[in-house]
Structures are given as structure tokens and as C-alpha cells.
Amino acid sequence: MENPIQIENYKIQKPEIWATHVDDQQLIEKIKESDFSKKQMSEGRDYCYFLDKIYYTSNKENNEYVCMAYTLNEPSNLERASVMDVVVEENEVYHIHRISVLREGVLIDKIPDTKIKVLDSENQSSGGILSSNKKINITIKDLRLYDVLILEDSRIKAFTDRDFLRKEFSKYVWVSPDNYWAYGNFKFTFVNDREEPVTYKKTFFRDGQGNVLEPEVNYLKKGERFVIEEEDYINPVDASREIFPFIDFATESNWTDLSNYIAPMYEEIYSKTSLQEYAPNLVQKLDAITDQDEKLQFAIEYVQNNIYYIFNADEMNGHKPQEPAVTYENKQGDCKAKSVLLKVILDYIGINASVVLVNFHTDFYIKYYLPSLLTFNHVIVKIDYKGEEYFIDATIRDEFGLIENRGATYFMHYLEVKRDQELKERKAFRFPYYCIDEKVDFNAQNTTGKLKLSTTYRGNRANAMRRYFKNTNKREIVDSWNNFLFYSLNYSNDRNGTDVRNIFKDASIDIVSDDKKLNEFKIQYTATIENPYYTDQQKNRFLMYFDRNVVKASARDFMHKDLPFWHNFDSEKYEINLYTDQKIDAEEKYTVQESTINNPYFDFTSRKKVSKNGATVYIDYKPLVNLEIPQNDFETFRTAHHTVADSNFGLGIDIIEPGLMNRLKFSFKKKFK
């Protein structure tokens, strides 16, 4: 062993008394070939001889034990086994019980060949959460192809006084194993050693025909175990179209009791000190703003941009909210601290607001989970203003606008931090503005085309574009627009492989205006194009502009048996003008084609104006967002998007070439079309 000095993040010792105890001879006997194992390995599948996993919970600690033996028959698998990373939370210790290999029938202890390093691990996870942990790097020397690797370890999380929620409540979600592996024996055990009963709920299990069974709910008293075990097992789930079966374990409770448990902690914090006492300068600035809309905008952006966001994810469920006076004084805090400060400021200016618990990452599953405060990993603020509900994430930076013009945050489930609350669902909504409002002018004269795009972005789009233009090189931005237009004008089909900079001459893009109250970001793109027409293989010429962003490919291609389609597209409006000095076919089917779609989830119209030398299309798309499309409605919803994709997402005009023969050819084509 190269590092015999033990440190607090890991230990090498025997497992706990409640865990499995297997001696060397028993291990060798469990690693036996069978017809099932031979079949899996002959098909090139990695094989796990056994996996024994135990999750133990008490009011003092959580402990996750694993003992497993699996093949190293693939070079990639050998590489992953040779160097492993284990990330542990604060106060969590990684226990190594056994690292061995079975090589040609001989069991070899590999702990002497193991090097362990403890590194800082700091990763940015989804939802704006900074997770600061320790990474234990494990390197095992001299692993060989066709070895059987045996690992036995535990992860122990001992609760401190700060972990008051974990002391009071248990939460663990077991998910059925990856279907890449074949298992000779698979066993999972949940041990409840808490004083309180633990409820477990089995969800998305299936019958022999693959139909989802109704959820099954049962209970474990102190000292009781839940066991699930399979022999010669491959998880049959269709990973691309089905949700893996899972079991949710949680301390028995309900949402009302949970809200009554946590609400007093926040109430105590709200009333500690008045805003006037610890933030007189801020109060003075608020009082100087006479318009209530502007005062609300100032309050939100003050907390978002002036209070630095620091957050150890382990502490989300580990301590009470920081006092707003401390947050203001230190100018930093986690999501709870920033949200509490924002609520206190909003209380001062007379705007009704509450702190709410969310989990953006697992939002879909919350309705299937058992009630638990440990389900949530993020805190935001709900604001009731002028008859509307708004949700503000106080941890986000560089977002602007009066509250009705701000960007949208998408999620469905939340628990309001008030007394006597149930889990709530956020309402679906329509945007009060167009997220994209664009006008395209393309004029072709002789052999030259003049192209101009004038675009207004609002809401999330404005915030994103503002950041993009701030942080991106101008040449890169222009190239991005050129590449988009290369496809929109259909040049990808008649001059593919040509450098776009040689097609779009003198291309430029400029910010026209940036209104941070309306949250409108306006830009203009211009370019000159030699040979502006798309020419097909029969030498027919066309002016075309089809914006593929209008076509929602994710809706058209969606295939899942269990997940409903989550609807959160932006509202969009386009005016596309194509004009030429040539005569056009003013009656061509797709040139004059219009569409009207009205369904419960979006309204879409395309309207045309056609003249002898050009045409205009007006496209208007208004979705109802922040909702799941019920499966019974989805095929109708998908068909509507197919209609949009059927040449209703832009405009094309056919050029009638000059000359008697060309006109005769055109008349003949029209007659026999």
C-alpha cells in the first residue's frame, strides 16, 4: 500500500455488522460459470456475477454498502476499473472493505496495489447549484483482461447538528439497474433502523406484457427490511422509451405536516430584524423609486446581481436559512439566503411574495414520489402581482425587465413555505410578448441580392442574446448567422461545400437597441449575395427562405411510452418578404399555401400576399407552455407540427424565365401539373 496514512475521507476496514459477510472461499464459490453467464459473454456483454447492495438508515447516519464481482473482458471496462473516482459529501466517509481479483481461479488481494488520492471536487450542476465535495481517486495497478474484479465498499454519511432534516427524515430512491449489464445474482436490501416508519412506493414496474403496474405502497417499521432479488437477470426496460422502475423510500409523512415543520423556521428568520435597521442605504434607494413596477424590478435585480451566490449542495438539506441581515452584510448566500432576502425586501415594498421549494432536475418525478422535504434541492420566490403569479430564481444573474417582461422559468411542482400547504402545480401560461419577432427582407435585382434581418428578442431570448453578444467575438456571431442563412435560403442544396463568407458578402450584424425595462434586445443583420437564387438540377430558379427554427423537430420526433411531452416552446412572429425583378409564378401551390392551426396547445397561422414580382408570408405562433401534453392528445399535437413542417415555415417563389420557349415550357408545366 503506497499511502498507509488514513485520512478522514476514506478508511480501509471491515463492513458493519448488518452488512453481508463473505469470506474468500464463499466469494470463489459465488463466481461460477453457468449457461446464462456463458451466453452473455459469448454475445460480448459484460457480466456481473453478483451485486449485493444494502442501504441502511438510522437517525444517526445513512450507509450504502455494495459488494460485487464483474468481468473485465472489454478493454474499455478494464480502463474504467483501473482508475475510479468516488465523490463524497461533507462528513461522508468512503470505507473500502475489499478490492480483489479472481485470476485463473486464484483470489488475489489488490489493496496493496491500490493508490488512493483525495482531491477537491467542485462541479457546477443543473439549476444553478454549486456542489463542493471531495473526490477520492482510486488507481489499481496490474488489472488484466479477463480478470474478475471484486469490490466491497460502503459510503457512510454521519449526521451532524446541521443535518437536522436528515436526522428527522429519510429519503432514498432505488432505481433498477442499467440494462447494459447481465447479472447472475442481483440483490437490493433497504434496512430501516430509524425510530419512525419508512414508507416505500414501487413505481413503473411492469407486468409480463410490459404494461405499467399501479404503484404499490407499503411500510417498514424499525428493524424491518425490504429485499428485492433476481437470478440470471437482465433489466428488460426499453431505455429509450420507458422509465426505469424505481422505488421511493421516505419517512412516513404528508405535505401538510412537512410544510408545518419547515414554515416556522423561515417565519423566525423573516422577523429577526427589520430591513431598515440593517440595510438603510438599500431602503433609501427603494423609497426614492416612485413607480411600483420599477421598484419591483430594482428589488429583484439587486438580489440577483449584488448578492454573490455560494452554495454547497450538501447544505441544501443541512441547515436553516441564513438571516437576511447576514446575507446583506456579507453580500453572499445560497439559494435559501438569497430568496429570503428578496422576500423580506418585497415585504417592505408591499408586494406579496413567498419562498417556494422546487427541484428542476427531477420535476417530472415529484408527482410520483412520496411526500418529503428531501425531494427538493432549490429555493426560489413566488410573487403575486397585479393578478398574476411570477416565479423568480434569485440565484440567476444578468436578467432584466419589468416583471411581466422577464424570462420564464419552467417547472411544474413546488411546495410553498407556509403553514398547511399541499404540493402545488404551476399553471400553464401564454407569453404576453413574442420571444422572437423577426422581419426578413430579401430583394434580388439582376444578379445581386440584398438581405436584411431585423430581429427583436424578448424574455429569456433577450437575456440569452444579450449575454451571447457580450461574450462572443463579432466575427463568430456573423459566421453563425451566415451558417443559419445558408440553410434557410436553401444554398446547402446547390452550393454545398462553399465557404459561407464567400456567399454572404459584406455581412454585418449590429445591436440596434437594448431596453432593459421592456427586456427587448434588437439586432440587424445585412449582407449582399451574388447569385441570390437557388437553382435546381433542371436549371429552375427559386427565391426561398424557410426558417427551420419554426419547425419543432423535438415534437415531431418524440417517442416515449411513459414520459409525456414537456411543452415549453417560445412564442414567435415572422414577416418574410421575397422580391425580385423577375416574373414569378403567382399561383404556385406552395407559394400561395396558407395554414391555420388551432388546438389546445398552440395556435399557428401563416398568411400570404403574392404579387407578380414577389411575396410576403406572415407567420404567427402562440404556444401554451409549462405543461405536459397528455398522451391521448399527443398524436393530434404531433400531426399539427407535421402540418407546420409541410412548407408552412417559410416562403418560396418560382421564377418564370424570360423568353418565348421558357414561357411555353412554363404553361405546359402548369397545364399538366
N, C-alpha and C positions, 0 to 999 in steps of 0.2 A: 504494500500500500504506500503510495507516494506522499500522502498527506495524512498522517495519523492523528493530527491535532483536530479534535472535533470542535465545530463551532455551532452556534445556536440554530442555524438554518437547516441543518441536517444531522442525523445520528445514524450509527450502524448498531443495531440491536435486534433482539428477538421481538416477534409480534406480541400484541396484547392477548390476555387470556381468553377473550371472547372470539378471537380470530381462529382461522384454520391452522392446525399444527401438522406439518407433513415432514417426515424425516427423509433422508436421501434415498433409502430403498423404496419408500412409498412413491417418491417422485418418479423414479425409474419405472416402476410398475404402471404408473398413470400415463407414461409416454409410450404407448404401444401402437403399433400399426394395426389398421383394420381395413376392411374392404372399402369403407367410407373414406378413410384418410388416403388410401392408395388412389382412389378415383379422383379425389380433389387435386392431389399433387400431380397426377398424370395429365390433368387439364390445365396445369400451370397456376393453380390457385394456391395462395399461401394458406397454411393450415395452422390452426391453434389447437393443440391437443387438449388443453383445458384452460378455462378462465373462471376463477373464483373471486368474485367481488363482494365486499361486505361494506355497508355504510352503517356506522354506529353513531348514535346521537344521544347526548345526555344534556343536563342543564349546565355542565361544566365544559364540554368540548364536543366537537364533531371529528370523526375519524373515518377515513376512507381507506380500506385495505384491499389490495389486489395481489393475487398470486396467479401467474400464468406461464405457459410454456408454448412457444411458437417457432415455426421453421424459419430459417434464414436461407431459403432456396433461391431467392432473387437478389441480384447484386444491389438493387436499389433498397431493398429491405435490409440487407446487410449494412449498408451505409447509414441508414437511419438508426439502426440498433447500435452501431459503434459510437455514435455521438448523439446524445439525447439532452434535451433541455426540460427541466421541471420548474415551473414558475410557482412560487409560494407567496401567499399574502403576508401581511404583517402578523406577527405572533403565530404563524403557521410553521410547523417543522416537518421536514421530509425524513421519514425513517426508512432506511434500507435494511431489509431483513435477509435477502439472499440475491446474489447475482451469480448464476452458474450457467454452464452449457453442458449438454449431453452430446458427446462426440464419439461416434463409433461405439456406443454402449457404455462409455465411461463418463461419469459425472465429474466435472471439473469446476472448482470454485474460482470465479473470476474477480472476486473482490480485491485480491492482491494485484490484479492487472487493471484496476479501475482508478482513474484520476478524477477528482472532483474539484470544481471551482465554483465559487459563489460570486455572481456578478449582479450589478444593478440592472434592473429590468424596468424600463419606463416606456410605455406604449400608449398611443392615442387610440382609444376605442370609439365606437359609434355613439352618437348622441352627445358629443362634446364632453366626454368623461375621461379625465386623465388618470390612468392607473399606474401607481408607483409600487412595484413589487421587487422581489429578489428572484434572480434566475440561477438555478443550480445546474451547471453544465457537467454532464457525466460522460467521460470518454473511456471506453472499454477496449483494451488492446487485444490483438490476436483473436478476433472473431473470424470464423471461416465459413465459406459457403457450405450449406448442408448441416451446419450446427443446429441444435435445438436450444434456443435461449430461454432460460428460466429467470423470471423476475418476481420478486416478492417484496412489496413495499407498502408504506402507509403514509398518509398525509394527515397530520393532527393539527386541528385548529383549537387551541385552548382559549376560552373566553376571558377577557379582562373586564374591568368595571365599565369600560367604554362600550363593550359589546352587549349592552343591555337588551337589545332586541333579540339577538341570537340566544341569549340566556332564556328569554321568555318564550321565544317562538322558533320552531324548526321549519325548515323549507328545503326540500331536495327533489329534483326532477331526474328520474331514471329514464334514459332513452334507450330503446332496443339497439343492439349492436350494429356496426357497419356491415352492410351486406357484401363487402369485398371478401370478408374472412369466412372460412368454414371452421366450425368448432366441433371437436369430438365431445366435449362437455362444456356447457355454459351454465353458470350458476350465479345468481344475484340474491343477496340477503340484505334486508333492512332490519336493523336492531333498534328498537325503541327502549332506551334506558332513562327516559325523561319521566318526571312525575305526572306530566299531563298526557292525555291520549293523543295519538297521532292519527289523522285521517289519511287514507290513501285512495287515489282515484285513477283507475285504469282507463286510458283514452286512446282511441284509434287502433284498438285491437280488432282483428278481423276473423270472420268465420272461414270455413274451408273453401267457400266460393269467392273470397276476397271482399265481402261486404263488411262495412264498418259496424261493429257491435255497439250497443248502447253503453255509455260509460258505467263502470262498476265502482261503487264506493263502499269501503269497509274501514275498520278501525283497529288500531293496535294499542293495547294498554301497556303500562310499564313492564318491561321484561319480555314482551312478546316480539316475535319475528315474522317478517314476511319473506317468503322464499319463492323464487321462480327458477326453474331448472329445465334445461333442454339437452338431449343427447343427439349426436350426429346432426348438427344444426347449421343451417344457412338461413339468415333472415330473408323471408320471401318478399319483403316490401319492394315495390316498384319505386325506386328512389326519385325518379324524375317526375312521377305523377301521384305519389302517395306520401302522406306524412308518416314518419316512423312512429310506431306505437310507443307511448310513454306512460309513466306512472308518476303522478304528483303526490308527494308526501308533505303534509303540513300539519302543524299543531292545530287541533280542532278549534275552530272559531267561526265568526261571521263578520261581514263587513261593518255592521253597526258597532259591534263591540270593539273592533280594531280601530275604527275612527274615534271612538270614545277613549281609547287607550292613548292615541297619539295627539289628539287635539289639545289636551291640557298642556302638553309640553310646549307647543307653539304659542298658545294663549299666554303662558307665563313669560315667554320671550318678548312677545309683542308689547307687553305692558311694563317692561323693566324700566325704561327711561323714555322721556318724550323726545321727539325729533328736534325740537327747539333747543334742548339742553346740549346735545352732543353734535348737532350739525347746524349751528346758527347761520353759517355762510350759505349753506345749501337752502335753508329756509328763506333767507333774504332773496336769493335768486328766484325761487319759486314764487314768492309773493310779488316780485316785480313783473311777472308774466300775467297779463290780464286775461288773455284768451285761454279758456279751459282746454281746448284741443291742443294748443301749443304747450300748455303746462304739462299735459299728459305725455306728449312726445318727449319733452325735456326730461321728465322723470324716468321714462323707460331708457332713453339713450344715456342718461347719466350713469345708471347702474350697469348697463351693458358695457359701456366704453371706459368708465373711470374706475371701476372696481375689478381688479385683476382676478381671473378665475383660477383657483387652485383646488384640486380635488383628488384625494386618494380614494379610489373606488371602494376599497375595503371599509372606509369610514362612512360610506353612504348609509349602511345599516348599523353603524357603530356608535354614533354619538348624537346628542341633542343639537338643535340648530344653534349656531353662533349668534350671540347677541348683536343686533343691528348696530349698536354703538361701537362695538369692536370691529365689525366689518367696515363701517365708515372710517374709523380712525386708522385702521391698518390698510385700507384700500384693497382688501383681498378677502376671498372667501370661496367656499364651494357652492354648489347649486342651491343648497338649502339656505346658506347665508345670504347669497345674492337675492334670492326670491323673497326672503323675509324682509330684507332691507327695502326692496321695491314695494312690497305690500304696505310697509309702515309709511313710506313716502306717499303712496296713493291714498292711504287713510288720511294723511294730513291734508291733502288737497281735495278731499271729499269724493273720491272715486271708489266705488265698491269693488273690492278685489279679494281673492283668496288664494292660498297656496294649494297646489294640487300635486299628487304623486302620479308618476307615469313610468312606463318602460317602453320607449320607442322600439327597441330591438325585438322584444317578444310580445308586442301589442296584440298580434293576432291570437296568441295562445291564452291571453289573460282570461277570456271568457270560458276557457276550458279548465283553467287552474282552480285550485281550492283557494278560498279567501286567505290571504297572507300579506302582511306588510313587507315581507322579504321578496315579494314579486317585483316590487318597484325599484328602479335604480336611478331615477332622476326626478328633479323637482322643478316645476315651472309655475307661472302665475296666471290665474284666470281673472279676466277683467270684464265686468258688466258695465257697458257704456252705451247710452242712447238706444237702449232696447236690443243691443247685440252682444254676443259673447265673443271675446277675443282671448287667445292664449299666447302668452309672451314667454319665451325662453330667455331668462335674464343672463345666461352664460354666453350668448351669441354676441359677436362684435360686428361693427360696421353695417348695421341695418338701419334704415331710415324711413321717415314718413309719419304723417298723422296716422292715428291708429287704424283707420279704415283703409289706408293705403299701404300698410306694412305687409311683408311677406307672410305666407301661410305656413303653419306648422301642421304636419299631417300625423294624426294618430286617432284612435277610437276610444280607448278606455282610460279612465282616470278616477282617482279617489280624492275627493275634496277634503282638505284638512279642517274639518269642522265636526261638531258632535252629531251623532245619529245619522251618519251618511251611509248610502249604499254605493256600490260601484256604478259609475255612470258611463254612458256612451256619448261621445261628442256628436253633435248634429252634423249632417251633411250640409254643404253650402254651395252657393254660386258666387263667383268673383264679382265684386262691384265695379271691376275695371277689366280691360283687356290686358293680359300679361304681355302679349306681343301684338303690336299694332303696326303693320308694315305696308308701305306703298312702294311698288316696283314700277319704274318707267323704263321701257326698252324701245328705243327708236332706231330703226335701220334705214339709212339713206345711202343709196349707191352700194358701196362695198364696206361701209363702216356702220357699226352700231354704237350708240351711246346708252350706257346703262347707269341708272341711279336707283339706289335703295334708300328710303327714308324710314327709319325704324324707331318706334318708341317702346321701351321696355318698362314694365311696372311690377311692383311687388317683389317676389323672390327673383324674378328675372332681372329687375333693375339692380338689386343688390349684387347679384352674381356678375352681371356685366360691368358694373362699377368696379368690382374687385378685379375682374379679368383685364380691363383696360389699364388699371393701375399697376398690375403686376406682370404684364406681358409685353414683350418687345413689339413695337409697332409693325415691323416687317412680318413678324409671325402672325399678328392679327390679320393683316391684309391677305397673307397666304391662306389663312383659314377660310376667309370669305371667298377667295378665288376658288379654292377646292370645292366648297359648297356649291358655288355657281357653275362650276364645271359640270356637275351632275344635273343641277336644276335646269340648265339650258340645253341639256342632252348632248353636250360636246363629248361626253365619255363614249358615245357610240359612233362618232365619226372622226375623232382626232385623239383617240386614246393613246397615251404614251407621250403626248406633247407637254412640255413644261408649261404650267398654267401661267407663269409670269410672261410667257411669250404670247399667250392668248389675250389676257386682260392687261392691255397697255395702260400705262399711267394710272394704275389702280391706286386709290387712296381711300382712307376712312378717317372720319373725324367725329369728335364729340360735339354735337350741336348745342345741347343744354343738359343740365343736371339739377333737377328740382328736388330737394331733399324733404320738402313737405308733402308734395304730391307723390314722391318717390317715383319720379319719371326720369328715365335716362334715355336721351335721344341721340342717335348717331346717323351719319350719312355716308354711304359708300358710292363712289363713282369710278367708272372705267370706260375705256374705249376698246372696241373689239373689231379687228379686221376680219372680214368674212363672218358676219354675225349669224348666218343661217346654219341650221343643222341640215345636212344633206344625206339622204339615204342611198342605198346601193343602186337605185334606179334613177339617181340624179334629181330626185324631187327635193325641193327646198321647203323648210319649215322654220317659223319662229316659235320657240317653245319655252315655257317657264313653268316647271312643276316643282313645288316645294315639298319634298318628301317628309319634312317635319310634320306636315298636316296629317300624313298617314300614320296611324298609331299601330306600328308593327307588333308591339307587345300585346295589344288587344286581339289582333288578327291571329297571332301565333300561339296564344295562351292555351296550354293543355295541362290540366291538373284535376284529379278526381276529388281531392279533399279541400284544397285551398280555393276560396273564392277569389275572383279577380279584384284587386285593390285599385279603385278608380281615383286618380289624383292628377289628371292632365290639366294643363294650363288653358285658360280661355285665349282665343286667338282671332285676329281680324286681319284680312289681307285685301289689298287692291292691287291687281296686276294689270298693267297696260302694255300691250304689244302693238307697235305701229311700224309701218313700212311704206316705202314709196312704190311698192309693187301692188298689183291687184291680187286680192285673196279670194279664196272660196268662202263666201259669206254664209253658205248653207251647209258646210261640212258638219257631219254628225257631232263629233266631239268638240268642235269649236262652239256650237250653239247649245250643247247639252248643259242643262241646269239640274240642280238637285235640291230636295227639301227633305230633311230627316228630323223627325220629332219623336223622341222616345223618352222614357223617364230619366235617362242618364245623360243625354246630351241633345242639344239642338244644333243642326248644321244646315247652312244654306250656301249655295253658290248661284250667283246671278250673273248674266252676261249682257254686254252691249257689243254689237258687232256692226262694223261699217265696212265700206269697200276696201279700206286700207289698214284695217286693224281691229282690235277687240279689247274689251276690258272684262275681267271677272272680279266679282266681289265675293269673298269667302268669309263667312261668319260662323264661329264655333264657340258654343257656350256649354261647358260641361257642368254637371252636378258632381262635386268632388267630396273626398274624405268619406268614402263608403265602400262597402264590399258589394259587388254585383251578385245577387242570388243566382245559384246555378240554374234555376228554372228560367231565368231571364237571359242567361249569358249568350245562347246561340243567336237570339234575336239581336242582342247587342253586338255580337261579332259580325253578323250579316250587315248591320248598318255601317260598320267600319269597312267592310268589303265594298260597299257602295261608294264610300268616300274615295277608296283606292281606285275605283273604276273611272279614272280620268276626271275626277271631281276635285283634285287637289292642286289645280293649276289651269293653264291655258295653252293651247296650241293652235296656230293658224297655218293653213296650207297656201303656198304661193302658186298663183297661176302664171306660168312663164309666158313672156311676150312672144308674139309670132303666131301666124295662122295655124301652123301644124300643131303647136302646143295647145292652142285653144280647141282645135278639133279633138285632140287627144283627151283634153280635159272633159269636153262634152260627152265623148264616148264613154269615158270612165264613169261619169255621173249617171249616164243612162243605164249602165249595166251593173251598177254597184249593188 
